[in-house]
């Protein structure tokens, strides 16, 4: 009888082939009222630098903030996201929080995503200004066991947290949804602040024409 003997290197290689490789997916959550180029730059830089398979954009239904702000309806915000990302096959829209309705808690969303996709590891992307608020997030001690937080470095914000956070360098782009809305209301240009298709849709549908949103 002929016995096959593998060298340690070959044996290790064969063993590694049986190990399940999980998909690695980034999450960009928020109101996206509206989505702008700063969101897209952050998402692409995280995807590239961490080698993620995909970025999911998840618009919330009702944000869990005490000072809740009024946003246009979720269907329209989702449409703007679709227009913004349709040319990037690594970006996708996830409507899970809009479908669920009610207040959108990250832990509920992540729990449901992990239930649907147990073979996926999730990376939750936040801004440097949000890191200091992590202790106030709903059920944060459970949430940090379910996702890896990725924060975008920003001048003036310390890179420390009591929770594990991966810090990422990206070009500093000072664009905010609030500023975009104000410019629209004041009939000022938003060209190059949001994707062209998003700007066209906003104009054609008369979105953000007053200060109520």
MDTraj code that builds the backbone (N, CA, C; nanometers):
import mdtraj as md
import numpy as np

residues = "UNK UNK UNK UNK UNK UNK UNK UNK UNK UNK UNK UNK UNK UNK UNK UNK UNK UNK UNK UNK UNK UNK UNK UNK UNK UNK UNK UNK UNK UNK UNK UNK UNK UNK UNK UNK UNK UNK UNK UNK UNK UNK UNK UNK UNK UNK UNK UNK UNK UNK UNK UNK UNK UNK UNK UNK UNK UNK UNK UNK UNK UNK UNK UNK UNK UNK UNK UNK UNK UNK UNK UNK UNK UNK UNK UNK UNK UNK UNK UNK UNK UNK UNK UNK UNK UNK UNK UNK UNK UNK UNK UNK UNK UNK UNK UNK UNK UNK UNK UNK UNK UNK UNK UNK UNK UNK UNK UNK UNK UNK UNK UNK UNK UNK UNK UNK UNK UNK UNK UNK UNK UNK UNK UNK UNK UNK UNK UNK UNK UNK UNK UNK UNK UNK UNK UNK UNK UNK UNK UNK UNK UNK UNK UNK UNK UNK UNK UNK UNK UNK UNK UNK UNK UNK UNK UNK UNK UNK UNK UNK UNK UNK UNK UNK UNK UNK UNK UNK UNK UNK UNK UNK UNK UNK UNK UNK UNK UNK UNK UNK UNK UNK UNK UNK UNK UNK UNK UNK UNK UNK UNK UNK UNK UNK UNK UNK UNK UNK UNK UNK UNK UNK UNK UNK UNK UNK UNK UNK UNK UNK UNK UNK UNK".split()
xyz = np.array([
    [0.0852, -0.1192, 0.0000],
    [0.0000, 0.0000, 0.0000],
    [0.0886, 0.1239, 0.0000],
    [0.0538, 0.2205, -0.0846],
    [0.1312, 0.3435, -0.0936],
    [0.0670, 0.4487, -0.0050],
    [0.1481, 0.5030, 0.0841],
    [0.0982, 0.6062, 0.1741],
    [0.1441, 0.7428, 0.1253],
    [0.0538, 0.8387, 0.1264],
    [0.0886, 0.9754, 0.0867],
    [0.1208, 1.0561, 0.2116],
    [0.2396, 1.1131, 0.2120],
    [0.2825, 1.1934, 0.3258],
    [0.2982, 1.3379, 0.2799],
    [0.2265, 1.4261, 0.3448],
    [0.2346, 1.5680, 0.3090],
    [0.3376, 1.6388, 0.3959],
    [0.4108, 1.7300, 0.3372],
    [0.5013, 1.8148, 0.4147],
    [0.4158, 1.9084, 0.4985],
    [0.4717, 1.9664, 0.6063],
    [0.3938, 2.0577, 0.6903],
    [0.3305, 2.1717, 0.6114],
    [0.4032, 2.2279, 0.5138],
    [0.3508, 2.3404, 0.4363],
    [0.2296, 2.2986, 0.3541],
    [0.2377, 2.1841, 0.2896],
    [0.1275, 2.1352, 0.2076],
    [0.0077, 2.1018, 0.2955],
    [0.0340, 2.0374, 0.4093],
    [-0.0744, 2.0015, 0.5005],
    [-0.1471, 2.1260, 0.5498],
    [-0.0701, 2.2323, 0.5817],
    [-0.1301, 2.3571, 0.6286],
    [-0.2146, 2.4205, 0.5192],
    [-0.1651, 2.4151, 0.3957],
    [-0.2385, 2.4725, 0.2830],
    [-0.3704, 2.3994, 0.2615],
    [-0.3670, 2.2663, 0.2705],
    [-0.4886, 2.1886, 0.2525],
    [-0.5893, 2.2170, 0.3637],
    [-0.5366, 2.2319, 0.4847],
    [-0.6242, 2.2610, 0.5976],
    [-0.6895, 2.3969, 0.5815],
    [-0.6130, 2.4954, 0.5334],
    [-0.6669, 2.6301, 0.5194],
    [-0.7759, 2.6360, 0.4154],
    [-0.7720, 2.5453, 0.3178],
    [-0.8739, 2.5457, 0.2137],
    [-1.0113, 2.5065, 0.2675],
    [-1.0115, 2.4366, 0.3813],
    [-1.1385, 2.3925, 0.4390],
    [-1.1985, 2.4969, 0.5321],
    [-1.1187, 2.5997, 0.5656],
    [-1.1670, 2.7040, 0.6547],
    [-1.2580, 2.7990, 0.5769],
    [-1.3743, 2.8217, 0.6290],
    [-1.4699, 2.9086, 0.5615],
    [-1.4226, 3.0536, 0.5658],
    [-1.4179, 3.1167, 0.4512],
    [-1.3780, 3.2563, 0.4428],
    [-1.5040, 3.3423, 0.4447],
    [-1.5174, 3.4251, 0.5461],
    [-1.6354, 3.5075, 0.5592],
    [-1.6275, 3.6308, 0.4699],
    [-1.7449, 3.6755, 0.4240],
    [-1.7509, 3.8011, 0.3525],
    [-1.7339, 3.9135, 0.4529],
    [-1.6715, 4.0211, 0.4081],
    [-1.6469, 4.1356, 0.4955],
    [-1.7195, 4.2554, 0.4350],
    [-1.8171, 4.3066, 0.5088],
    [-1.9050, 4.4095, 0.4553],
    [-1.9048, 4.5331, 0.5448],
    [-1.8886, 4.6489, 0.4828],
    [-1.8947, 4.7744, 0.5555],
    [-2.0362, 4.8289, 0.5578],
    [-2.0700, 4.9009, 0.6640],
    [-2.2030, 4.9593, 0.6777],
    [-2.1915, 5.1108, 0.6930],
    [-2.2603, 5.1815, 0.6051],
    [-2.2758, 5.3266, 0.6183],
    [-2.4211, 5.3512, 0.6557],
    [-2.4435, 5.3870, 0.7799],
    [-2.5792, 5.4132, 0.8244],
    [-2.6014, 5.5613, 0.8474],
    [-2.7265, 5.6015, 0.8481],
    [-2.7559, 5.7421, 0.8732],
    [-2.8861, 5.7839, 0.8087],
    [-2.9170, 5.9113, 0.8213],
    [-3.0400, 5.9636, 0.7639],
    [-3.0233, 5.9885, 0.6144],
    [-2.9024, 6.0296, 0.5727],
    [-2.8757, 6.0588, 0.4309],
    [-2.9813, 6.1563, 0.3781],
    [-2.9801, 6.2758, 0.4355],
    [-3.0862, 6.3733, 0.4089],
    [-3.0314, 6.5053, 0.3537],
    [-2.9668, 6.5042, 0.2340],
    [-2.9514, 6.3916, 0.1410],
    [-2.8102, 6.3322, 0.1472],
    [-2.7890, 6.2218, 0.0751],
    [-2.6553, 6.1665, 0.0596],
    [-2.5700, 6.2665, -0.0172],
    [-2.4398, 6.2735, 0.0153],
    [-2.3506, 6.3666, -0.0540],
    [-2.2167, 6.2997, -0.0825],
    [-2.1301, 6.3715, -0.1517],
    [-2.0034, 6.3125, -0.1948],
    [-1.9119, 6.2766, -0.0782],
    [-1.9272, 6.3442, 0.0350],
    [-1.8477, 6.3082, 0.1517],
    [-1.8769, 6.1668, 0.1975],
    [-2.0041, 6.1279, 0.1956],
    [-2.0414, 5.9899, 0.2307],
    [-1.9732, 5.8901, 0.1370],
    [-1.9745, 5.9213, 0.0092],
    [-1.9199, 5.8290, -0.0909],
    [-1.7680, 5.8166, -0.0779],
    [-1.7012, 5.9271, -0.0512],
    [-1.5551, 5.9241, -0.0345],
    [-1.5180, 5.8403, 0.0875],
    [-1.5878, 5.8619, 0.1984],
    [-1.5610, 5.7838, 0.3193],
    [-1.5794, 5.6347, 0.2927],
    [-1.6902, 5.6008, 0.2294],
    [-1.7216, 5.4599, 0.2046],
    [-1.6162, 5.3946, 0.1164],
    [-1.5755, 5.4625, 0.0107],
    [-1.4781, 5.4051, -0.0818],
    [-1.3414, 5.3895, -0.0167],
    [-1.3006, 5.4870, 0.0635],
    [-1.1710, 5.4782, 0.1291],
    [-1.1668, 5.3627, 0.2294],
    [-1.2740, 5.3443, 0.3044],
    [-1.2794, 5.2326, 0.3994],
    [-1.2797, 5.0996, 0.3247],
    [-1.3624, 5.0917, 0.2215],
    [-1.3679, 4.9673, 0.1432],
    [-1.2309, 4.9311, 0.0878],
    [-1.1621, 5.0289, 0.0320],
    [-1.0321, 5.0052, -0.0298],
    [-0.9253, 4.9698, 0.0724],
    [-0.9165, 5.0485, 0.1789],
    [-0.8091, 5.0298, 0.2762],
    [-0.8244, 4.9026, 0.3594],
    [-0.9478, 4.8605, 0.3825],
    [-0.9708, 4.7381, 0.4608],
    [-0.9959, 4.6168, 0.3727],
    [-1.0029, 4.6379, 0.2410],
    [-1.0261, 4.5269, 0.1493],
    [-1.1617, 4.4622, 0.1683],
    [-1.2647, 4.5433, 0.1906],
    [-1.3988, 4.4898, 0.2132],
    [-1.4623, 4.4462, 0.0818],
    [-1.5540, 4.3511, 0.0914],
    [-1.6208, 4.2985, -0.0279],
    [-1.7321, 4.3900, -0.0771],
    [-1.7865, 4.4700, 0.0132],
    [-1.9052, 4.5478, -0.0217],
    [-1.9292, 4.6541, 0.0845],
    [-1.9949, 4.7636, 0.0433],
    [-2.0425, 4.8639, 0.1379],
    [-2.1940, 4.8712, 0.1246],
    [-2.2633, 4.8585, 0.2381],
    [-2.4088, 4.8729, 0.2402],
    [-2.4458, 5.0110, 0.2939],
    [-2.5266, 5.0831, 0.2191],
    [-2.5801, 5.2110, 0.2650],
    [-2.7188, 5.1834, 0.3231],
    [-2.7351, 5.2149, 0.4525],
    [-2.8595, 5.1818, 0.5222],
    [-2.9239, 5.3097, 0.5758],
    [-3.0223, 5.3652, 0.5021],
    [-3.0920, 5.4837, 0.5531],
    [-3.1830, 5.4456, 0.6690],
    [-3.1795, 5.5267, 0.7757],
    [-3.2654, 5.4943, 0.8887],
    [-3.4082, 5.5411, 0.8639],
    [-3.4985, 5.4890, 0.9447],
    [-3.6377, 5.5303, 0.9369],
    [-3.6596, 5.6503, 1.0273],
    [-3.6419, 5.6291, 1.1571],
    [-3.6448, 5.7378, 1.2548],
    [-3.5181, 5.7248, 1.3387],
    [-3.4281, 5.8234, 1.3376],
    [-3.3042, 5.8129, 1.4149],
    [-3.3325, 5.8156, 1.5645],
    [-3.2559, 5.7399, 1.6431],
    [-3.2808, 5.7317, 1.7875],
    [-3.2166, 5.8462, 1.8655],
    [-3.2331, 5.9689, 1.8174],
    [-3.1751, 6.0847, 1.8851],
    [-3.2838, 6.1592, 1.9604],
    [-3.2432, 6.2196, 2.0704],
    [-3.3383, 6.3004, 2.1473],
    [-3.3820, 6.4205, 2.0634],
    [-3.2830, 6.4828, 1.9947],
    [-3.3130, 6.5987, 1.9115],
    [-3.3392, 6.5533, 1.7679],
    [-3.4427, 6.4712, 1.7541],
    [-3.4729, 6.4166, 1.6224],
    [-3.4989, 6.5279, 1.5230],
    [-3.4427, 6.5105, 1.4026],
    [-3.4618, 6.6109, 1.2984],
    [-3.5606, 6.5569, 1.1958],
    [-3.6322, 6.6465, 1.1351],
    [-3.7276, 6.6070, 1.0332],
    [-3.6545, 6.5804, 0.9033],
    [-3.6818, 6.4685, 0.8420],
    [-3.6199, 6.4340, 0.7141],
    [-3.7293, 6.4066, 0.6126],
    [-3.6946, 6.4179, 0.4855],
    [-3.7907, 6.3794, 0.3831],
    [-3.8153, 6.2299, 0.3941],
    [-3.9182, 6.1818, 0.3291],
    [-3.9580, 6.0426, 0.3471],
    [-3.8483, 5.9449, 0.3062],
    [-3.8489, 5.8295, 0.3698],
    [-3.7444, 5.7305, 0.3483],
    [-3.7351, 5.6807, 0.2055],
    [-3.8495, 5.6694, 0.1397],
    [-3.8486, 5.6213, 0.0014],
    [-3.7690, 5.7147, -0.0883],
    [-3.7842, 5.8445, -0.0681],
    [-3.7117, 5.9426, -0.1485],
    [-3.5635, 5.9432, -0.1133],
    [-3.5307, 5.9337, 0.0150],
    [-3.3892, 5.9294, 0.0549],
    [-3.3215, 5.8061, -0.0035],
    [-3.3942, 5.6942, -0.0037],
    [-3.3394, 5.5710, -0.0617],
    [-3.3180, 5.5867, -0.2116],
    [-3.4097, 5.6555, -0.2789],
    [-3.3962, 5.6795, -0.4221],
    [-3.2707, 5.7617, -0.4509],
    [-3.2441, 5.8611, -0.3696],
    [-3.1241, 5.9440, -0.3874],
    [-2.9977, 5.8602, -0.3692],
    [-3.0010, 5.7681, -0.2732],
    [-2.8863, 5.6795, -0.2526],
    [-2.8664, 5.5911, -0.3747],
    [-2.9753, 5.5367, -0.4261],
    [-2.9671, 5.4535, -0.5470],
    [-2.8991, 5.5279, -0.6605],
    [-2.9402, 5.6512, -0.6807],
    [-2.8821, 5.7314, -0.7883],
    [-2.7335, 5.7586, -0.7636],
    [-2.6991, 5.7802, -0.6379],
    [-2.5614, 5.8145, -0.6033],
    [-2.4647, 5.6983, -0.6227],
    [-2.5125, 5.5751, -0.6018],
    [-2.4211, 5.4603, -0.6010],
    [-2.4371, 5.3676, -0.7197],
    [-2.5271, 5.3992, -0.8131],
    [-2.5583, 5.3033, -0.9186],
    [-2.4413, 5.2718, -1.0113],
    [-2.3402, 5.3564, -1.0136],
    [-2.2254, 5.3308, -1.1005],
    [-2.1122, 5.2568, -1.0289],
    [-2.1332, 5.2195, -0.9030],
    [-2.0294, 5.1511, -0.8252],
    [-2.0825, 5.0140, -0.7814],
    [-2.0296, 4.9085, -0.8408],
    [-2.0779, 4.7728, -0.8114],
    [-2.0420, 4.7261, -0.6705],
    [-1.9538, 4.7979, -0.6016],
    [-1.9161, 4.7619, -0.4648],
    [-2.0073, 4.8266, -0.3613],
    [-2.0949, 4.9160, -0.4060],
    [-2.1888, 4.9844, -0.3174],
    [-2.3293, 4.9302, -0.3412],
    [-2.4038, 4.9094, -0.2317],
    [-2.5419, 4.8635, -0.2441],
    [-2.6311, 4.9296, -0.1397],
    [-2.7583, 4.9424, -0.1734],
    [-2.8577, 4.9991, -0.0832],
    [-2.9269, 4.8868, -0.0071],
    [-2.9426, 4.9051, 0.1243],
    [-3.0138, 4.8090, 0.2089],
    [-3.1276, 4.8845, 0.2784],
    [-3.2523, 4.8424, 0.2541],
    [-3.3701, 4.9118, 0.3071],
    [-3.4217, 4.8514, 0.4381],
    [-3.3441, 4.7724, 0.5060],
    [-3.3906, 4.6972, 0.6218],
    [-3.4560, 4.7854, 0.7279],
    [-3.4018, 4.9049, 0.7540],
    [-3.4583, 4.9899, 0.8588],
    [-3.5861, 5.0600, 0.8114],
    [-3.5932, 5.0929, 0.6837],
    [-3.7150, 5.1536, 0.6298],
    [-3.8292, 5.0519, 0.6301],
    [-3.7977, 4.9285, 0.5961],
    [-3.8991, 4.8233, 0.5933],
    [-3.9499, 4.7933, 0.7347],
    [-3.8589, 4.7898, 0.8306],
    [-3.8962, 4.7597, 0.9693],
    [-3.9846, 4.8691, 1.0272],
    [-3.9538, 4.9941, 0.9938],
    [-4.0301, 5.1059, 1.0476],
    [-3.9914, 5.1384, 1.1912],
    [-4.0546, 5.2384, 1.2487],
    [-4.0265, 5.2771, 1.3860],
    [-3.8882, 5.3384, 1.4022],
    [-3.8427, 5.3428, 1.5273],
    [-3.7095, 5.3957, 1.5567],
    [-3.6040, 5.2949, 1.5125],
    [-3.4983, 5.3443, 1.4491],
    [-3.3939, 5.2563, 1.3957],
    [-3.2786, 5.2447, 1.4948],
    [-3.2660, 5.1282, 1.5569],
    [-3.1553, 5.1012, 1.6483],
    [-3.0538, 5.0116, 1.5777],
    [-2.9276, 5.0511, 1.5827],
    [-2.8231, 4.9777, 1.5112],
    [-2.8150, 4.8319, 1.5542],
    [-2.8327, 4.8067, 1.6826],
    [-2.8182, 4.6688, 1.7294],
    [-2.9260, 4.5789, 1.6691],
    [-3.0470, 4.6308, 1.6504],
    [-3.1533, 4.5515, 1.5889],
    [-3.1199, 4.5216, 1.4430],
    [-3.0661, 4.6223, 1.3749],
    [-3.0305, 4.6067, 1.2338],
    [-2.9194, 4.5045, 1.2163],
    [-2.8150, 4.5169, 1.2984],
    [-2.7017, 4.4247, 1.2870],
    [-2.7440, 4.2824, 1.3224],
    [-2.8260, 4.2690, 1.4251],
    [-2.8730, 4.1360, 1.4647],
    [-2.9481, 4.0693, 1.3504],
    [-3.0333, 4.1460, 1.2818],
    [-3.1112, 4.0901, 1.1716],
    [-3.0216, 4.0576, 1.0520],
    [-2.9247, 4.1449, 1.0225],
    [-2.8325, 4.1182, 0.9117],
    [-2.7502, 3.9923, 0.9383],
    [-2.7058, 3.9757, 1.0623],
    [-2.6260, 3.8581, 1.0963],
    [-2.7112, 3.7313, 1.0940],
    [-2.8392, 3.7465, 1.1278],
    [-2.9285, 3.6314, 1.1189],
    [-2.9461, 3.5893, 0.9728],
    [-2.9610, 3.6881, 0.8849],
    [-2.9796, 3.6593, 0.7435],
    [-2.8509, 3.6127, 0.6754],
    [-2.7376, 3.6642, 0.7233],
    [-2.6088, 3.6352, 0.6590],
    [-2.5044, 3.5971, 0.7648],
    [-2.5153, 3.4784, 0.8221],
    [-2.4230, 3.4372, 0.9287],
    [-2.2781, 3.4236, 0.8821],
    [-2.2563, 3.4219, 0.7501],
    [-2.1213, 3.4069, 0.6968],
    [-2.0540, 3.5415, 0.6708],
    [-2.1113, 3.6490, 0.7256],
    [-2.0602, 3.7837, 0.6967],
    [-2.0113, 3.8533, 0.8231],
    [-1.8973, 3.9216, 0.8110],
    [-1.8460, 4.0069, 0.9173],
    [-1.8774, 4.1515, 0.8803],
    [-1.9265, 4.2292, 0.9765],
    [-1.9695, 4.3661, 0.9481],
    [-1.8772, 4.4698, 1.0121],
    [-1.8522, 4.5763, 0.9361],
    [-1.7679, 4.6875, 0.9790],
    [-1.8514, 4.8148, 0.9748],
    [-1.8758, 4.8725, 1.0901],
    [-1.9661, 4.9868, 1.1026],
    [-1.8846, 5.1161, 1.0935],
    [-1.9107, 5.1943, 0.9886],
    [-1.8324, 5.3144, 0.9606],
    [-1.8967, 5.4358, 1.0274],
    [-1.8168, 5.5091, 1.1064],
    [-1.8664, 5.6294, 1.1736],
    [-1.7633, 5.7408, 1.1600],
    [-1.8082, 5.8638, 1.1805],
    [-1.7176, 5.9775, 1.1778],
    [-1.6464, 5.9925, 1.3096],
    [-1.5350, 6.0656, 1.3076],
    [-1.4573, 6.0866, 1.4298],
    [-1.5415, 6.1529, 1.5383],
    [-1.6341, 6.2402, 1.4982],
    [-1.7171, 6.3094, 1.5957],
    [-1.8149, 6.2159, 1.6658],
    [-1.8420, 6.1022, 1.6047],
    [-1.9372, 6.0073, 1.6638],
    [-1.8734, 5.9150, 1.7665],
    [-1.7407, 5.9032, 1.7628],
    [-1.6717, 5.8096, 1.8522],
    [-1.6996, 5.8426, 1.9988],
    [-1.6963, 5.9706, 2.0324],
    [-1.7174, 6.0110, 2.1716],
    [-1.8578, 5.9763, 2.2206],
    [-1.9519, 5.9584, 2.1281],
    [-2.0903, 5.9283, 2.1660],
    [-2.1192, 5.7790, 2.1737],
    [-2.0208, 5.6954, 2.1391],
    [-2.0444, 5.5510, 2.1432],
    [-2.0970, 5.5024, 2.2786],
    [-2.0476, 5.5543, 2.3926],
    [-2.1012, 5.5077, 2.5208],
    [-2.2514, 5.5308, 2.5363],
    [-2.3079, 5.6228, 2.4574],
    [-2.4504, 5.6536, 2.4677],
    [-2.5350, 5.5731, 2.3689],
    [-2.4689, 5.4964, 2.2813],
    [-2.5443, 5.4176, 2.1838],
    [-2.6258, 5.3101, 2.2563],
    [-2.7416, 5.2829, 2.2043],
    [-2.8319, 5.1838, 2.2629],
    [-2.7669, 5.0455, 2.2632],
    [-2.7520, 4.9879, 2.3809],
    [-2.6957, 4.8525, 2.4019],
    [-2.5579, 4.8379, 2.3346],
    [-2.4748, 4.9394, 2.3571],
    [-2.3442, 4.9431, 2.2920],
    [-2.2555, 4.8257, 2.3330],
    [-2.2645, 4.7808, 2.4569],
    [-2.1785, 4.6706, 2.5017],
    [-2.2080, 4.5410, 2.4275],
    [-2.3312, 4.5239, 2.3840],
    [-2.3650, 4.4089, 2.3005],
    [-2.3237, 4.4334, 2.1561],
    [-2.3465, 4.5562, 2.1100],
    [-2.3190, 4.5891, 1.9704],
    [-2.1715, 4.5711, 1.9348],
    [-2.0818, 4.6059, 2.0261],
    [-1.9391, 4.5960, 1.9936],
    [-1.8916, 4.4508, 1.9828],
    [-1.9718, 4.3578, 2.0299],
    [-1.9366, 4.2163, 2.0128],
    [-1.9860, 4.1625, 1.8783],
    [-2.0668, 4.2428, 1.8083],
    [-2.1290, 4.1987, 1.6844],
    [-2.0695, 4.2625, 1.5593],
    [-2.0067, 4.3799, 1.5772],
    [-1.9483, 4.4508, 1.4635],
    [-1.8117, 4.5055, 1.5017],
    [-1.7358, 4.5456, 1.3998],
    [-1.6113, 4.6186, 1.4206],
    [-1.6358, 4.7637, 1.3800],
    [-1.6091, 4.8564, 1.4699],
    [-1.6285, 4.9976, 1.4378],
    [-1.5069, 5.0519, 1.3635],
    [-1.5339, 5.1292, 1.2587],
    [-1.4294, 5.1936, 1.1789],
    [-1.4571, 5.3431, 1.1813],
    [-1.3607, 5.4210, 1.2288],
    [-1.3799, 5.5653, 1.2397],
    [-1.2900, 5.6391, 1.1410],
    [-1.3420, 5.7481, 1.0880],
    [-1.2681, 5.8314, 0.9943],
    [-1.1926, 5.9391, 1.0715],
    [-1.0609, 5.9429, 1.0570],
    [-0.9803, 6.0432, 1.1265],
    [-1.0201, 6.1841, 1.0829],
    [-1.0144, 6.2765, 1.1788],
    [-1.0514, 6.4156, 1.1489],
    [-0.9755, 6.5077, 1.2423],
    [-0.9227, 6.6158, 1.1868],
    [-0.8464, 6.7121, 1.2657],
    [-0.9341, 6.7681, 1.3779],
    [-0.8761, 6.7722, 1.4988],
    [-0.9487, 6.8276, 1.6122],
    [-1.0203, 6.7249, 1.6968],
    [-1.0186, 6.5984, 1.6523],
    [-1.0839, 6.4920, 1.7283],
    [-0.9813, 6.3889, 1.7713],
    [-0.9830, 6.3543, 1.8990],
    [-0.8880, 6.2584, 1.9514],
    [-0.9183, 6.1179, 1.9009],
    [-0.8127, 6.0396, 1.8806],
    [-0.8271, 5.9038, 1.8294],
    [-0.8226, 5.8033, 1.9446],
    [-0.9011, 5.8270, 2.0444],
    [-0.9079, 5.7372, 2.1595],
    [-1.0538, 5.7026, 2.1876],
    [-1.0737, 5.5836, 2.2404],
    [-1.2079, 5.5394, 2.2775],
    [-1.1953, 5.4236, 2.3738],
    [-1.2933, 5.4115, 2.4618],
    [-1.2940, 5.2968, 2.5528],
    [-1.3366, 5.1700, 2.4803],
    [-1.3828, 5.1869, 2.3563],
    [-1.4233, 5.0729, 2.2747],
    [-1.3233, 5.0521, 2.1612],
    [-1.3094, 4.9279, 2.1129],
    [-1.2159, 4.9031, 2.0029],
    [-1.2640, 4.9689, 1.8737],
    [-1.1772, 5.0486, 1.8136],
    [-1.2106, 5.1208, 1.6907],
    [-1.0915, 5.1156, 1.5954],
    [-1.1155, 5.0866, 1.4692],
    [-1.0133, 5.0962, 1.3655],
    [-1.0200, 5.2370, 1.3070],
    [-0.9063, 5.3068, 1.3042],
    [-0.9030, 5.4433, 1.2519],
    [-0.8503, 5.4439, 1.1090],
    [-0.9184, 5.5192, 1.0223],
    [-0.8847, 5.5232, 0.8809],
    [-0.8581, 5.6672, 0.8365],
    [-0.7528, 5.6861, 0.7568],
    [-0.7242, 5.8165, 0.6966],
    [-0.8008, 5.8300, 0.5661],
    [-0.8701, 5.9411, 0.5477],
    [-0.9340, 5.9707, 0.4199],
    [-0.9134, 6.1192, 0.3903],
    [-0.9277, 6.1608, 0.2658],
    [-0.9223, 6.3047, 0.2359],
    [-1.0271, 6.3790, 0.3181],
    [-0.9906, 6.4935, 0.3701],
    [-1.0834, 6.5708, 0.4521],
    [-1.1775, 6.6477, 0.3607],
    [-1.3046, 6.6114, 0.3652],
    [-1.4058, 6.6763, 0.2821],
    [-1.5152, 6.7287, 0.3744],
    [-1.5183, 6.8599, 0.3933],
    [-1.6139, 6.9201, 0.4862],
    [-1.7469, 6.9470, 0.4167],
    [-1.8212, 6.8388, 0.3937],
    [-1.9552, 6.8502, 0.3367],
    [-2.0525, 6.7914, 0.4376],
    [-2.1651, 6.8564, 0.4568],
    [-2.2680, 6.8024, 0.5454],
    [-2.4024, 6.8111, 0.4758],
    [-2.4922, 6.7216, 0.5136],
    [-2.6268, 6.7244, 0.4572],
    [-2.6974, 6.8542, 0.4932],
    [-2.6710, 6.9049, 0.6137],
    [-2.7317, 7.0314, 0.6564],
    [-2.6918, 7.1441, 0.5630],
    [-2.5628, 7.1510, 0.5308],
    [-2.5138, 7.2555, 0.4406],
    [-2.5758, 7.2413, 0.3017],
    [-2.5856, 7.1183, 0.2533],
    [-2.6460, 7.0951, 0.1213],
    [-2.7906, 7.1448, 0.1207],
    [-2.8655, 7.1115, 0.2244],
    [-3.0057, 7.1551, 0.2314],
    [-3.0171, 7.3073, 0.2345],
    [-2.9287, 7.3702, 0.3112],
    [-2.9323, 7.5159, 0.3207],
    [-2.9007, 7.5809, 0.1869],
    [-2.8056, 7.5251, 0.1151],
    [-2.7702, 7.5800, -0.0162],
    [-2.8870, 7.5681, -0.1142],
    [-2.9570, 7.4561, -0.1081],
    [-3.0723, 7.4379, -0.1960],
    [-3.1796, 7.5398, -0.1633],
    [-3.2066, 7.5562, -0.0345],
    [-3.3091, 7.6514, 0.0081],
    [-3.2750, 7.7934, -0.0365],
    [-3.1452, 7.8243, -0.0328],
    [-3.0986, 7.9586, -0.0709],
    [-3.0722, 7.9703, -0.2203],
    [-3.1066, 7.8646, -0.2953],
    [-3.0884, 7.8615, -0.4408],
    [-2.9421, 7.8834, -0.4800],
    [-2.8542, 7.8202, -0.4015],
    [-2.7115, 7.8230, -0.4315],
    [-2.6710, 7.6888, -0.4910],
    [-2.5574, 7.6849, -0.5599],
    [-2.5146, 7.5641, -0.6295],
    [-2.4738, 7.4532, -0.5320],
    [-2.5150, 7.3302, -0.5658],
    [-2.4663, 7.2126, -0.4918],
    [-2.3850, 7.1220, -0.5847],
    [-2.3477, 7.1766, -0.6988],
    [-2.2684, 7.0994, -0.7944],
    [-2.1361, 7.0601, -0.7301],
    [-2.0968, 6.9353, -0.7475],
    [-1.9763, 6.8739, -0.6913],
    [-1.9862, 6.8458, -0.5411],
    [-2.0966, 6.8853, -0.4778],
    [-2.1195, 6.8492, -0.3377],
    [-2.1965, 6.7178, -0.3294],
    [-2.2809, 6.6949, -0.4284],
    [-2.3555, 6.5697, -0.4402],
    [-2.3367, 6.5183, -0.5828],
    [-2.3569, 6.3884, -0.6058],
    [-2.3488, 6.3371, -0.7431],
    [-2.4471, 6.4100, -0.8346],
    [-2.4114, 6.4240, -0.9610],
    [-2.4929, 6.4991, -1.0562],
    [-2.6353, 6.4450, -1.0647],
    [-2.6497, 6.3120, -1.0652],
    [-2.7832, 6.2527, -1.0750],
    [-2.8677, 6.2862, -0.9521],
    [-2.8028, 6.2968, -0.8375],
    [-2.8739, 6.3342, -0.7150],
    [-2.9195, 6.4792, -0.7232],
    [-2.8310, 6.5665, -0.7683],
    [-2.8649, 6.7085, -0.7818],
    [-2.9813, 6.7269, -0.8793],
    [-2.9766, 6.6568, -0.9913],
    [-3.0829, 6.6679, -1.0912],
    [-3.2178, 6.6224, -1.0351],
    [-3.2163, 6.5120, -0.9598],
    [-3.3406, 6.4596, -0.9024],
    [-3.3977, 6.5574, -0.8002],
    [-3.3110, 6.6158, -0.7189],
    [-3.3553, 6.7124, -0.6189],
    [-3.4218, 6.8320, -0.6851],
    [-3.3600, 6.8830, -0.7905],
    [-3.4154, 6.9993, -0.8605],
    [-3.5477, 6.9656, -0.9291],
    [-3.5499, 6.8540, -1.0002],
    [-3.6698, 6.8171, -1.0766],
    [-3.7890, 6.7901, -0.9865],
    [-3.7636, 6.7449, -0.8628],
    [-3.8725, 6.7106, -0.7720],
    [-3.8944, 6.8144, -0.6627],
    [-3.8228, 6.9263, -0.6716],
    [-3.8445, 7.0360, -0.5780],
    [-3.8166, 7.0008, -0.4332],
    [-3.7164, 6.9150, -0.4093],
    [-3.6854, 6.8734, -0.2720],
    [-3.6084, 6.9819, -0.1976],
    [-3.6282, 6.9856, -0.0670],
    [-3.5548, 7.0768, 0.0225],
    [-3.5725, 7.2237, -0.0156],
    [-3.6924, 7.2599, -0.0549],
    [-3.7159, 7.3980, -0.0968],
    [-3.7545, 7.4896, 0.0204],
    [-3.7663, 7.4340, 0.1412],
    [-3.7910, 7.5174, 0.2574],
    [-3.7063, 7.4658, 0.3715],
    [-3.7113, 7.5292, 0.4861],
    [-3.6223, 7.4951, 0.5982],
    [-3.6844, 7.3932, 0.6926],
    [-3.7912, 7.3253, 0.6505],
    [-3.8567, 7.2282, 0.7392],
    [-3.7862, 7.0936, 0.7357],
    [-3.6953, 7.0730, 0.6377],
    [-3.6294, 6.9447, 0.6260],
    [-3.4795, 6.9608, 0.6336],
])
top = md.Topology()
chain = top.add_chain()
for i, resn in enumerate(residues, 1):
    res = top.add_residue(resn, chain, resSeq=i)
    for name in ("N", "CA", "C"):
        top.add_atom(name, md.element.get_by_symbol(name[0]), res)
traj = md.Trajectory(xyz[None], top)
